Amino acid sequence: MLRLGNFGGAHLHQLRSIHGSSIALANIPMSKFDTKSYLPYEKLNKTVKVVKERLRRPLTLSEKILYSHLDKPDTQQIERGISYLRLRPDRVAMQDATAQMAMLQFISSGLPQVAVPSTIHCDHLIEAQKGGAADLARAKDLNKEVYNFLSSAGNKYGVGFWKPGSGIIHQIILENYAFPGLLLIGTDSHTPNGGGLGGLCIGVGGADAVDVMADIPWELKCPKVIGVKLTGKLSGWTSAKDVILKVADILTVKGGTGAIVEYFGPGVESISATGMATICNMGAEIGATTSVFPYNSSMRKYLQATGRGDIAAEADKYKDLLSADNGAHYDELIEIDLNTLTPHVNGPFTPDLASPIDKLGENAARNGWPVDIKVGLIGSCTNSSYEDMQRSVSIAKQAIAKGLKTKSSFTITPGSEQIRATIERDGLSKVFADFGGVVLANACGPCIGQWDRQDVKKGEKNTIVTSYNRNFTGRNDANPATHGFVCSPEIVTALAIAGRLDFNPLTDELTAKDGSKFKLEPPSGDDLPQKGYDPGEDTYQPPSGKGQVDVAETSQRLQLLAPFNKWDGKDLEDLAILIKVKGKCTTDHISAAGPWLKFRGHLDNISNNLFLTAINAENGEMNKVKNQLTGVYGAVPDTARALKAAGQPWVAIGDENYGEGSSREHAALEPRHLGGRAIITKSFARIHETNLKKQGMLPLTFSQASDYDKIDPADRISIVGLKDFAPGKPLKAVIKKPSGEKIDIWLNHTFNEQQIEWFKSGSALNRMKEVFASRK
């Protein structure tokens, strides 16, 4: 047993208990759990004035929030899409699957306490199986070791701990921590959910979180800004979910890469705060850095309803800070008329393949999608608000009144303990039960693959409809033949009653139990509970800053980290190709979730899922690649281990938008751990590219996309010129064919000087230790 008490190592001198960006004259706490961390509006306002004097132009809302958190606003270069910003976020949030590796990295830094308010949320490790209470009890037993580690680490290092059953991280943040003007980073790709309360909430890898917790300025490439002007008003069957489904249709899964999506216009006033959160949440599906709405009356109402009226009153004083300037410039502008927007259903297999509801049946028939709906699932971090539940219940009640229940299986995931307790108090849970639904635990569940699904066999073609955010192949149930469709909770409910994709609730009739025909009326519901929220069970553990952290040497769930080797100063010669990936390669393909979540704190064990579902361009198969040393085909992780054991470093080749999806840094840690040195692709998703850099990998892109076709799996690749590695300077790669032929190509990169130091040191964490040691 390794016991981590007063852990030695380099300490950052003059570590601040509360970050400078949280200092303000108005002593209004950022949350009831952070009574000594105050709203930073006065400081943010002063910083914005400094930036505006320098730039001499109107600013968008996202620019105001972002630039007001600059570490050195008077000198830092600010150029959209070009410069790297060094920022001071207000707080950090981590979910339990990613928090394990983040806390292990923080522990290895040797620092005694986190420097900014930080929290851990236990939401990912609870598998949906029988129902809420039973599944939660099972999870607490199965994950006891991990929960104890996170609880004790949080307690010792000053991190608040939300126990299993508390709810989904993003819902907890919205209810307790998000506020207009906030800059928060979270170790989950759907952190942008907090934009529903006017904050810039950005998904990152665990190493980025460690930087902020260690009081190091956080680095972000200055984003472009995409404006979405909303006009008209939501009504009828159309909901906030349809706004982002339409935006995904317009921009595609990579159209938001390197940009913040900023919503504005008169249409904003018809959307609730939780509806705005839904829109921002699913902005992750278009690759956006984050999304945000301006401060408005809906946010004020939500803050008041969640016991934060003092924050709302303070935000009222800073409306100019919390909205865009007149004449602010957007790099791209989209206009959506809510009056004419219709419900959409996106999928299958990708969240940007949109079908208006009146075209869904036609598209299903044309494409051979299974029309019968096996399961309808509502909830998740994207759509589990009180309003979502009420609107779904309003549809379910109509069916019950006509003697009907759901034809498809139906599950409900409350987003938090507060939502669960409130819908139970107000009778909504009973309606769901009468409808034939099963209320699951307050957790991510099937949305992230934590679903012990028994109604279909692996490989059986079938359809499910969800109110979730993501529907990649195998995402929800690990079945690559499951066709997942994403839509609003009320559309899910209506489709589940009919049990078919070709049912349009706006126009089609259903048959009541007595044989009569009827049409569903449009959904209705309050955006906030009339009786107020019921907080339910208290599930928060405040940190004491004391205690011990235990990690057993024999543990199969947790493993202390060993540092990666430093760069040896030489070019990377004769790299073998582990896999050339064909087509979409998300972080789910690189490092699957579902049952693998239990190994998120054990790098060696979780590395056994590397590239399991990526398609090998050589043979069109999953998890079958040739060991270029032996000629034998085998599983990808086994082959990687064999290459590493033989001292043969390797490279992986990828397609467009490589690393799309989750923020999970395991998709970068695993290749590094198993001997990978570089990933060469046509393009990268933002978070994954940064995660690779943090772990000492080289994420590189073809200067000519067609160079992808020049590489065969049997080739060797040398990356040369690393002694002159510099920002903006391409690297040369030499492709060596088995025949002896050599082909030179050029590879681009986005490394800046600091990131090059990460590579030379072996990882960003290694570099952090070097810097701290130099300050002793």
matplotlib code that plots the C-alpha trace (Angstrom):
import matplotlib.pyplot as plt

x = [0.0, 1.4, 0.2, 0.3, 0.3, 2.3, 3.6, 7.1, 8.3, 8.6, 6.1, 5.0, 6.1, 3.4, 0.6, -2.6, -5.5, -7.9, -6.9, -6.4, -9.2, -11.6, -10.6, -13.3, -14.5, -18.1, -18.0, -20.6, -19.6, -19.4, -21.4, -22.7, -19.9, -17.1, -17.8, -14.3, -14.3, -16.1, -17.7, -15.0, -17.1, -15.2, -11.8, -13.2, -14.7, -11.4, -9.6, -12.0, -11.4, -7.7, -8.2, -10.7, -8.2, -5.6, -7.9, -10.0, -13.0, -16.3, -16.1, -18.3, -19.6, -17.3, -14.3, -15.3, -15.5, -12.4, -10.1, -11.2, -9.5, -6.2, -3.1, -1.5, -4.1, -1.9, 0.7, -0.6, -1.1, -4.8, -5.6, -8.5, -7.4, -3.7, -2.3, -2.3, -4.0, -2.8, -5.9, -6.8, -10.1, -12.3, -12.8, -12.3, -14.8, -14.0, -16.2, -15.2, -13.9, -11.5, -10.9, -9.0, -6.2, -6.4, -5.9, -3.1, -1.3, -1.9, -0.6, 2.6, 3.1, 3.9, 1.7, -0.1, -3.5, -5.4, -5.1, -8.7, -12.1, -12.4, -14.9, -15.2, -18.6, -19.4, -21.6, -19.9, -19.4, -23.0, -24.3, -28.0, -29.3, -32.4, -33.4, -32.2, -31.8, -30.5, -28.1, -26.7, -26.2, -24.4, -22.1, -21.1, -20.1, -18.3, -16.5, -15.8, -12.0, -12.3, -14.8, -12.6, -9.6, -11.5, -13.1, -9.8, -7.8, -10.4, -10.5, -6.7, -6.0, -9.0, -11.4, -15.1, -16.6, -20.1, -20.9, -22.4, -26.1, -25.6, -26.2, -24.5, -21.5, -23.0, -26.4, -24.7, -22.6, -25.7, -27.6, -24.7, -21.6, -22.3, -22.9, -22.8, -19.2, -17.6, -14.6, -14.6, -12.7, -14.1, -12.6, -15.6, -16.5, -20.0, -18.7, -20.1, -23.5, -22.8, -23.1, -26.9, -26.1, -23.8, -20.5, -17.6, -17.3, -14.8, -14.0, -10.4, -8.2, -7.0, -3.6, -5.1, -7.1, -3.9, -2.3, -5.1, -5.2, -1.5, -1.8, -0.3, -2.0, -4.1, -3.4, -6.0, -5.6, -7.6, -10.9, -12.8, -16.4, -19.4, -22.5, -26.0, -28.7, -32.1, -35.3, -38.9, -40.1, -40.2, -43.6, -45.5, -43.4, -40.2, -37.8, -34.4, -32.9, -34.0, -31.9, -28.7, -29.8, -30.3, -26.9, -25.2, -26.9, -25.5, -22.0, -21.4, -19.3, -16.2, -17.7, -17.2, -13.6, -11.4, -14.4, -16.8, -20.5, -22.3, -26.1, -27.9, -31.0, -34.6, -35.3, -33.1, -35.9, -38.2, -35.7, -35.4, -32.0, -32.0, -33.0, -30.0, -27.8, -29.1, -28.0, -24.6, -24.1, -24.5, -22.2, -19.5, -21.0, -19.9, -16.4, -16.9, -14.5, -17.7, -21.0, -22.6, -25.7, -25.9, -27.2, -31.0, -34.2, -34.3, -30.9, -32.0, -35.1, -33.0, -30.4, -33.2, -34.9, -31.7, -31.0, -28.6, -30.6, -27.6, -25.6, -28.4, -28.6, -24.9, -25.0, -27.8, -25.2, -22.8, -25.1, -22.6, -19.9, -22.3, -23.5, -21.8, -21.0, -23.0, -21.1, -19.1, -17.7, -18.3, -16.1, -19.3, -22.9, -25.9, -29.5, -32.3, -36.0, -37.5, -41.0, -40.3, -37.9, -39.4, -38.5, -35.4, -34.1, -30.4, -28.7, -27.9, -24.2, -23.4, -25.0, -25.0, -27.1, -30.4, -33.9, -36.8, -39.6, -41.7, -38.8, -37.7, -39.8, -39.0, -35.2, -35.5, -37.1, -34.6, -31.6, -32.8, -32.8, -34.9, -38.2, -39.3, -38.0, -36.7, -36.0, -36.7, -34.4, -34.8, -32.6, -28.8, -26.7, -28.3, -32.0, -32.8, -34.2, -37.5, -38.9, -37.8, -39.4, -42.7, -42.9, -42.4, -44.9, -47.5, -47.2, -47.2, -50.4, -52.2, -51.3, -52.3, -55.7, -56.3, -55.4, -52.0, -48.5, -45.1, -44.8, -41.0, -39.0, -38.6, -36.1, -35.7, -32.4, -32.8, -29.9, -29.4, -30.7, -32.5, -34.4, -35.1, -36.5, -38.6, -40.2, -41.0, -42.6, -44.6, -45.9, -44.0, -42.1, -45.5, -46.7, -43.6, -44.1, -47.8, -46.6, -44.3, -41.0, -38.2, -36.4, -32.7, -30.0, -29.0, -26.0, -24.8, -25.9, -26.7, -25.6, -22.0, -22.4, -23.1, -26.0, -26.4, -28.7, -30.3, -33.1, -31.0, -27.9, -24.6, -24.7, -28.5, -29.7, -32.1, -33.1, -33.2, -34.1, -32.7, -32.6, -28.8, -26.1, -24.0, -24.8, -21.5, -21.3, -21.7, -21.8, -24.8, -24.8, -21.5, -23.5, -22.2, -25.6, -27.6, -29.0, -29.0, -31.1, -31.0, -34.0, -35.9, -37.3, -40.9, -40.2, -38.6, -41.7, -44.1, -42.0, -41.9, -45.7, -46.0, -42.9, -41.9, -39.6, -42.1, -44.6, -44.9, -46.6, -47.4, -49.7, -50.2, -52.9, -52.6, -55.2, -56.6, -57.3, -61.0, -60.1, -60.7, -58.2, -56.5, -53.7, -51.2, -51.4, -48.1, -46.1, -46.3, -44.5, -43.1, -39.4, -39.2, -41.1, -44.0, -43.3, -39.5, -36.9, -36.7, -32.9, -33.3, -30.5, -27.4, -24.6, -21.8, -18.6, -16.6, -12.8, -10.9, -7.4, -6.2, -6.1, -4.4, -4.7, -4.3, -3.4, -2.8, 0.2, -1.8, -4.9, -6.5, -8.4, -5.8, -2.1, 0.3, 1.9, 5.4, 6.8, 7.2, 10.8, 12.2, 13.0, 16.5, 17.3, 17.2, 14.9, 12.2, 13.6, 11.9, 8.6, 6.4, 2.8, 0.5, -2.7, -3.9, -7.4, -10.1, -13.0, -14.4, -12.1, -13.6, -12.2, -14.7, -12.8, -9.5, -10.4, -13.8, -16.0, -18.8, -17.2, -13.7, -14.6, -13.7, -10.0, -9.8, -7.5, -5.1, -3.2, -1.8, -5.1, -7.2, -4.6, -6.0, -8.8, -6.6, -8.2, -10.6, -13.3, -11.2, -11.4, -8.1, -7.7, -5.7, -8.5, -11.7, -11.7, -11.8, -9.1, -7.1, -3.7, -0.4, 2.6, 5.1, 8.0, 6.5, 3.9, 1.3, -2.2, -3.5, -5.5, -4.3, -3.4, -1.5, 0.3, 1.3, 2.6, 4.6, 6.2, 7.0, 8.6, 10.8, 11.9, 10.1, 8.3, 5.3, 3.0, -0.8, -2.3, -5.7, -8.4, -10.4, -11.4, -9.4, -10.2, -13.7, -16.0, -15.0, -12.4, -10.9, -7.2, -6.8, -7.1, -3.8, -2.2, -2.7, -0.8, 2.0, 2.1, 2.2, 5.1, 3.5, 5.4, 3.2, -0.3, -0.5, -3.9, -5.7, -7.1, -7.7, -10.4, -9.3, -9.3, -7.7, -4.9, -4.1, -4.2, -1.7, 0.7, 0.3, 1.5, 4.6, 3.1, 3.4, 0.0, 0.8, -1.3, -0.6, 0.3, -1.5, -4.5, -3.8, -0.6, -2.7, -3.1, 0.6, 1.1, 0.7, 0.7, 3.9, 5.8, 8.2, 8.1, 10.9, 10.1, 13.2, 14.4, 13.3, 16.4, 15.0, 11.4, 9.8, 6.4, 5.0, 7.8, 6.6, 8.4, 9.5, 8.5, 10.3, 8.1, 10.2, 8.5, 9.3, 10.8, 13.3, 11.6, 11.5, 8.8, 9.2, 6.2, 5.6, 3.7, 2.1, 1.7, 0.2, 2.9, 4.0, 7.2, 5.9, 4.3, 7.6, 9.1, 6.4, 7.6, 11.2, 10.5, 8.4, 5.1, 3.6, 3.6, 7.4, 7.9, 5.8, 8.0, 11.1, 9.8, 8.7, 12.1, 13.9, 11.9, 12.9]
y = [0.0, 3.4, 6.1, 9.7, 12.0, 15.2, 14.4, 15.7, 17.4, 20.9, 23.3, 26.4, 29.3, 31.7, 29.4, 31.4, 29.8, 31.6, 32.6, 36.3, 36.3, 35.7, 38.8, 41.5, 44.3, 43.0, 40.1, 37.9, 34.3, 32.5, 29.7, 28.7, 26.1, 28.7, 31.3, 32.8, 33.0, 36.0, 37.1, 38.7, 41.2, 44.3, 42.9, 41.5, 44.8, 46.6, 44.0, 44.3, 48.1, 47.5, 45.1, 47.4, 50.3, 48.1, 46.6, 49.7, 47.8, 46.4, 43.0, 40.0, 38.6, 35.6, 37.9, 40.0, 36.9, 35.3, 38.3, 39.5, 36.4, 37.0, 36.5, 39.7, 41.7, 44.7, 42.8, 39.5, 39.1, 38.8, 37.6, 35.3, 32.0, 32.9, 33.7, 31.6, 33.1, 32.5, 32.6, 32.4, 30.4, 30.9, 27.2, 23.6, 20.7, 17.0, 14.0, 10.8, 9.0, 11.8, 13.0, 9.8, 10.6, 14.3, 13.8, 11.2, 13.8, 16.5, 14.3, 13.6, 17.4, 17.5, 20.5, 20.6, 22.2, 23.2, 26.9, 27.5, 26.2, 22.7, 19.9, 16.2, 14.7, 11.0, 10.4, 8.2, 4.9, 4.0, 1.4, 1.4, -2.1, -2.4, 1.1, 4.0, 2.8, -0.7, 0.6, 3.2, 0.6, -1.7, 1.1, 2.1, -1.5, -2.1, 1.3, 1.6, 1.7, 4.5, 6.5, 6.3, 7.5, 10.4, 11.3, 11.2, 13.0, 15.7, 16.0, 16.3, 18.6, 20.9, 19.6, 19.5, 16.0, 15.2, 11.7, 9.1, 9.8, 13.5, 13.8, 14.6, 17.1, 19.6, 19.7, 20.2, 23.0, 24.7, 24.4, 25.5, 26.9, 28.5, 32.2, 34.9, 35.8, 32.7, 31.1, 27.4, 24.5, 21.0, 17.5, 16.6, 17.7, 18.8, 21.3, 24.1, 23.3, 26.2, 28.6, 28.4, 30.7, 33.0, 31.5, 30.3, 26.7, 24.8, 21.1, 20.1, 17.1, 16.3, 17.8, 21.2, 20.9, 20.2, 23.4, 25.5, 23.7, 24.2, 28.0, 27.9, 30.0, 27.9, 28.1, 28.3, 29.2, 32.4, 31.2, 32.6, 33.6, 32.2, 34.2, 32.6, 35.2, 33.9, 35.6, 34.6, 32.5, 28.8, 27.3, 24.1, 21.0, 22.9, 23.1, 24.4, 21.0, 21.7, 24.9, 23.0, 20.1, 22.6, 24.3, 20.8, 20.3, 23.6, 23.5, 19.7, 17.9, 19.9, 23.3, 24.8, 23.7, 26.5, 28.8, 29.8, 29.8, 32.9, 33.1, 36.5, 38.2, 38.6, 34.9, 34.3, 35.7, 32.7, 30.1, 29.1, 29.0, 25.2, 25.3, 27.5, 25.0, 22.3, 24.2, 25.0, 21.5, 19.9, 22.5, 20.0, 18.0, 20.6, 20.8, 24.2, 25.4, 26.4, 28.2, 31.0, 33.2, 36.8, 37.4, 37.8, 37.4, 33.6, 33.4, 35.8, 33.6, 30.4, 31.9, 33.1, 29.7, 27.9, 30.2, 32.6, 35.8, 37.8, 36.7, 37.7, 41.1, 41.6, 40.4, 43.0, 45.7, 44.4, 43.9, 45.6, 43.1, 40.2, 41.0, 41.8, 45.4, 46.9, 46.3, 43.3, 41.3, 37.6, 35.4, 33.6, 34.5, 32.1, 33.2, 30.9, 31.9, 30.1, 30.8, 28.5, 26.0, 22.5, 19.6, 17.6, 14.1, 13.7, 10.4, 7.7, 7.3, 11.0, 14.0, 16.2, 14.1, 16.0, 15.0, 17.4, 15.4, 15.4, 13.8, 11.2, 8.3, 9.0, 9.1, 5.9, 4.1, 5.3, 4.5, 1.2, 2.4, 0.1, 1.8, 0.0, 1.8, -0.6, 1.9, 5.6, 7.2, 10.7, 12.7, 12.9, 16.0, 17.6, 17.3, 16.5, 19.7, 20.1, 21.7, 18.7, 16.3, 18.3, 18.5, 14.8, 14.1, 16.3, 13.9, 10.7, 11.9, 12.2, 8.6, 7.3, 9.2, 7.2, 3.9, 3.7, 3.2, 3.5, 0.9, 1.1, 0.5, 3.8, 5.1, 8.4, 9.8, 12.6, 15.0, 15.5, 14.6, 17.9, 17.1, 13.5, 14.7, 17.5, 15.3, 12.7, 15.3, 16.8, 13.4, 13.3, 10.1, 8.4, 9.4, 8.0, 4.7, 4.6, 5.2, 2.2, 4.0, 3.2, 6.0, 5.4, 6.7, 10.3, 9.7, 9.5, 5.9, 4.9, 8.2, 7.2, 3.4, 2.6, 0.4, -3.3, -3.7, -7.1, -6.7, -7.1, -9.2, -7.7, -7.2, -7.1, -4.1, -1.9, 1.6, 3.7, 7.4, 9.5, 13.0, 12.6, 14.5, 11.9, 8.9, 7.5, 3.9, 1.7, 4.8, 3.9, 0.0, -1.1, -2.6, -1.2, -2.2, 0.1, 3.1, 5.9, 9.0, 12.3, 14.6, 16.5, 14.6, 15.3, 13.9, 10.9, 10.4, 10.7, 8.4, 5.8, 5.8, 5.0, 2.8, 3.8, 6.3, 7.1, 8.6, 12.4, 13.6, 17.0, 15.5, 11.7, 10.1, 7.4, 4.7, 4.8, 1.6, 1.9, 2.1, 5.8, 8.0, 11.0, 13.4, 14.4, 18.0, 20.0, 19.6, 22.0, 22.6, 25.1, 26.0, 26.1, 24.2, 26.3, 24.9, 25.5, 22.9, 20.0, 19.6, 16.0, 14.2, 16.2, 14.5, 17.1, 16.6, 19.8, 19.4, 19.7, 20.0, 17.1, 13.3, 10.5, 9.1, 5.4, 3.6, -0.2, -1.4, -4.4, -2.4, -3.2, 0.1, 2.7, 3.1, 5.9, 7.5, 7.0, 9.9, 9.5, 9.6, 12.9, 13.4, 12.2, 15.1, 12.9, 12.6, 9.9, 7.4, 4.4, 4.6, 1.6, 2.2, 0.7, 1.4, 3.6, 4.6, 5.0, 7.4, 8.7, 8.1, 9.7, 9.4, 6.5, 4.7, 5.4, 4.7, 3.1, 4.1, 1.8, -1.1, 0.3, 3.3, 1.2, 1.3, 5.1, 5.3, 2.5, 3.6, 0.1, -1.7, 0.8, 0.8, -2.6, -0.8, 1.2, 1.6, -1.3, 0.1, 2.1, 0.9, -0.4, 1.1, -2.0, -4.5, -2.6, -4.5, -3.4, -4.5, -6.4, -5.0, -6.5, -6.4, -5.0, -6.8, -10.3, -10.1, -11.6, -10.0, -9.3, -7.0, -3.3, -3.0, -6.4, -5.3, -2.0, -3.7, -6.1, -3.2, -1.4, -4.6, -4.9, -1.2, -0.2, 3.2, 3.6, 6.2, 6.1, 7.6, 9.3, 10.8, 14.1, 15.5, 12.8, 12.7, 14.2, 13.8, 13.4, 15.3, 12.0, 12.3, 8.6, 8.6, 10.5, 8.8, 5.3, 5.7, 7.4, 4.6, 1.9, 3.3, 5.8, 8.9, 10.7, 10.8, 12.1, 13.0, 15.2, 17.3, 17.1, 18.0, 20.7, 19.0, 15.8, 17.7, 19.5, 16.3, 14.7, 17.6, 17.5, 13.9, 14.5, 13.1, 14.9, 15.6, 16.5, 17.1, 16.5, 19.7, 18.1, 16.0, 13.7, 12.6, 10.4, 8.1, 7.8, 5.9, 2.1, 0.1, -1.6, 1.7, 3.2, 6.9, 9.1, 12.6, 14.7, 18.2, 18.0, 19.8, 22.9, 22.3, 25.7, 27.4, 27.7, 25.6, 22.4, 19.1, 16.8, 13.2, 10.6, 7.6, 4.5, 1.9, -1.8, -1.6, 0.9, 3.9, 7.1, 9.8, 13.2, 14.9, 17.9, 17.9, 20.9, 21.5, 24.1, 23.9, 27.1, 27.5, 26.4, 23.3, 22.4, 22.4, 19.8, 17.6, 18.0, 17.3, 14.2, 15.7, 18.9, 17.3, 16.7, 20.3, 21.5, 19.6, 21.1, 24.6, 24.1, 22.6, 25.6, 27.9, 26.1]
z = [0.0, -1.0, 1.4, 0.2, 3.3, 3.2, -0.3, -0.9, -4.1, -5.5, -4.0, -5.9, -3.7, -2.5, -3.6, -3.4, -1.6, -3.9, -7.4, -8.2, -10.8, -8.0, -6.0, -6.0, -3.8, -3.8, -1.3, -2.9, -2.9, -6.3, -4.7, -1.3, -1.2, -1.8, 0.7, 0.5, -3.4, -4.6, -7.8, -10.0, -11.9, -10.8, -11.8, -15.0, -16.0, -15.4, -17.4, -20.3, -20.4, -20.7, -23.6, -25.4, -25.1, -26.8, -29.5, -30.1, -31.5, -30.2, -28.5, -28.7, -25.4, -25.6, -26.1, -23.1, -20.8, -22.3, -22.5, -19.0, -17.6, -19.3, -17.2, -18.6, -20.4, -21.0, -23.0, -24.3, -28.1, -29.0, -32.5, -33.3, -34.6, -34.3, -30.9, -27.8, -24.8, -21.2, -19.0, -15.3, -15.0, -12.0, -11.2, -12.3, -12.4, -13.0, -13.5, -11.8, -14.8, -15.8, -12.3, -11.5, -13.9, -13.2, -9.5, -10.1, -12.2, -9.5, -6.8, -8.8, -9.1, -5.4, -4.7, -1.3, -2.3, -5.4, -6.2, -7.5, -6.3, -7.8, -7.6, -8.4, -9.5, -9.4, -12.4, -15.0, -13.2, -12.5, -14.9, -15.9, -15.3, -13.1, -12.0, -9.9, -6.4, -7.3, -9.8, -7.5, -4.7, -7.1, -8.4, -4.9, -4.2, -7.5, -7.4, -3.7, -4.2, -6.8, -4.8, -1.7, -3.7, -5.1, -1.8, 0.1, -2.6, -2.8, 1.0, 1.2, -1.7, -1.2, -3.9, -3.2, -3.7, -5.0, -4.0, -6.4, -6.8, -6.7, -10.4, -13.7, -13.4, -15.9, -14.1, -10.8, -12.2, -13.6, -10.3, -8.0, -9.7, -13.1, -13.3, -16.0, -16.9, -15.4, -17.0, -16.0, -17.4, -16.9, -17.8, -19.9, -23.4, -22.5, -20.0, -22.3, -20.7, -18.3, -21.2, -20.5, -17.5, -19.5, -18.6, -20.8, -19.7, -21.7, -21.9, -21.5, -20.7, -17.2, -17.7, -18.4, -15.2, -13.4, -14.7, -13.4, -10.0, -9.8, -10.4, -13.8, -16.5, -18.8, -22.5, -25.2, -28.9, -29.3, -30.7, -33.6, -32.9, -34.8, -34.2, -34.3, -34.4, -33.2, -34.3, -33.7, -30.8, -29.9, -29.9, -30.3, -30.7, -31.4, -28.5, -27.6, -28.7, -32.2, -32.3, -31.8, -34.0, -36.8, -36.0, -36.2, -39.6, -40.8, -39.4, -39.3, -36.6, -37.4, -38.4, -34.9, -34.4, -33.1, -32.5, -29.8, -30.8, -29.5, -29.6, -29.6, -31.0, -30.0, -30.2, -27.1, -24.9, -25.6, -24.4, -20.7, -19.0, -19.0, -22.7, -23.4, -21.5, -23.8, -26.8, -25.4, -24.1, -27.6, -29.1, -28.4, -31.3, -33.8, -32.3, -30.8, -28.1, -26.2, -26.6, -24.7, -24.3, -23.1, -19.6, -19.7, -17.7, -18.0, -16.4, -13.6, -12.9, -12.8, -10.5, -8.2, -8.3, -7.3, -4.3, -6.0, -6.1, -4.9, -7.9, -10.2, -8.5, -9.0, -12.6, -13.2, -12.5, -15.2, -18.1, -20.5, -19.5, -20.0, -23.5, -26.8, -27.9, -30.7, -34.0, -32.7, -35.5, -36.0, -38.2, -39.4, -38.9, -39.0, -38.7, -37.5, -37.4, -34.5, -35.9, -38.8, -37.2, -37.0, -34.7, -35.9, -35.4, -36.0, -36.8, -37.0, -36.2, -36.3, -34.5, -37.6, -39.9, -39.6, -40.6, -40.1, -38.4, -41.5, -43.5, -40.9, -42.1, -45.7, -44.9, -42.9, -45.8, -48.3, -46.2, -44.7, -41.1, -38.9, -38.5, -35.3, -32.2, -29.6, -26.8, -26.1, -23.6, -22.1, -19.7, -19.7, -19.1, -22.2, -21.5, -17.9, -16.6, -14.9, -18.1, -20.1, -17.7, -17.6, -21.4, -21.7, -19.0, -20.9, -23.8, -21.7, -19.9, -23.2, -24.1, -20.6, -21.0, -24.1, -22.5, -24.1, -22.7, -24.4, -27.2, -27.0, -23.9, -22.1, -19.6, -17.8, -16.4, -13.9, -14.3, -10.5, -7.1, -7.1, -10.3, -9.1, -5.8, -7.5, -10.1, -7.5, -5.2, -8.1, -9.3, -12.6, -11.7, -11.1, -14.5, -16.1, -14.2, -15.3, -18.9, -18.6, -18.1, -15.7, -13.8, -13.8, -11.3, -11.3, -13.6, -17.2, -17.8, -21.3, -22.7, -22.3, -22.8, -19.1, -20.1, -19.4, -22.4, -22.7, -25.3, -28.4, -29.3, -30.3, -34.1, -34.2, -36.3, -34.3, -33.6, -30.4, -30.0, -27.3, -26.0, -25.5, -27.3, -29.1, -31.2, -32.5, -33.6, -30.4, -28.2, -26.1, -25.9, -27.6, -30.4, -33.8, -35.4, -33.1, -35.0, -32.5, -33.2, -31.2, -30.6, -27.9, -24.9, -26.1, -29.6, -28.0, -25.9, -28.9, -31.0, -28.2, -28.0, -31.7, -31.6, -35.1, -36.8, -39.5, -37.0, -37.2, -34.0, -35.6, -38.2, -37.7, -35.6, -33.0, -32.2, -28.6, -26.6, -27.6, -31.3, -31.7, -33.5, -31.8, -32.3, -29.7, -28.6, -28.5, -25.3, -22.4, -19.2, -16.7, -17.1, -13.3, -10.7, -9.2, -5.7, -6.0, -6.2, -3.7, -2.9, -2.0, -0.2, 0.7, -1.3, -1.0, 0.9, 1.6, 1.7, 4.9, 3.4, 5.6, 5.5, 3.6, 0.1, -0.4, -3.6, -3.3, -5.3, -6.4, -7.4, -10.8, -10.7, -9.7, -10.6, -9.6, -12.7, -13.8, -15.9, -19.6, -21.0, -22.2, -25.9, -26.6, -28.9, -32.1, -35.0, -34.9, -37.3, -39.0, -37.0, -37.7, -38.6, -35.9, -37.8, -40.7, -39.7, -42.3, -41.8, -38.5, -35.5, -32.4, -28.9, -28.5, -31.3, -29.7, -26.1, -25.6, -22.6, -21.3, -19.3, -19.8, -17.5, -14.5, -15.6, -16.0, -13.0, -14.2, -17.3, -18.1, -17.8, -19.8, -22.6, -23.5, -25.3, -27.7, -31.1, -30.6, -32.9, -35.3, -38.9, -40.3, -43.8, -44.9, -44.4, -43.4, -40.1, -36.4, -34.0, -36.5, -37.6, -38.8, -36.6, -39.1, -37.3, -37.4, -40.2, -37.8, -37.5, -34.0, -31.8, -31.9, -28.2, -28.3, -31.4, -29.8, -26.7, -28.9, -30.8, -27.5, -26.1, -29.2, -28.8, -32.0, -31.6, -33.8, -35.4, -36.2, -39.3, -39.2, -41.3, -40.9, -37.5, -35.7, -32.0, -32.3, -29.3, -25.6, -23.7, -22.4, -22.2, -22.1, -25.9, -25.8, -22.7, -24.1, -27.4, -25.5, -22.8, -25.5, -27.4, -29.8, -30.8, -33.3, -34.8, -38.3, -39.7, -42.2, -39.3, -35.5, -33.1, -30.7, -27.3, -28.5, -30.3, -27.0, -25.0, -27.3, -26.9, -23.2, -23.1, -25.2, -28.5, -31.9, -33.4, -37.0, -40.1, -43.7, -45.6, -48.5, -47.5, -50.4, -48.8, -46.6, -49.7, -50.1, -46.9, -46.7, -43.4, -44.3, -44.7, -42.2, -41.4, -40.2, -38.8, -39.3, -38.4, -34.8, -33.6, -35.4, -34.2, -34.0, -34.1, -37.6, -39.2, -40.9, -40.2, -42.9, -43.0, -45.0, -46.1, -46.7, -48.8, -48.4, -51.9, -50.8, -52.4, -50.3, -50.5, -48.7, -47.5, -45.2, -41.9, -40.3, -36.6, -34.2, -31.4, -29.8, -27.9, -24.6, -26.1, -27.8, -24.3, -23.3, -26.1, -25.2, -21.5, -22.3, -21.2, -19.8, -16.4, -16.6, -17.7, -14.8, -12.3, -14.0, -13.6, -10.0, -9.2, -10.6, -8.2, -5.1]

ax = plt.figure().add_subplot(projection="3d")
ax.plot(x, y, z, "-o")
ax.set_aspect("equal")
plt.show()
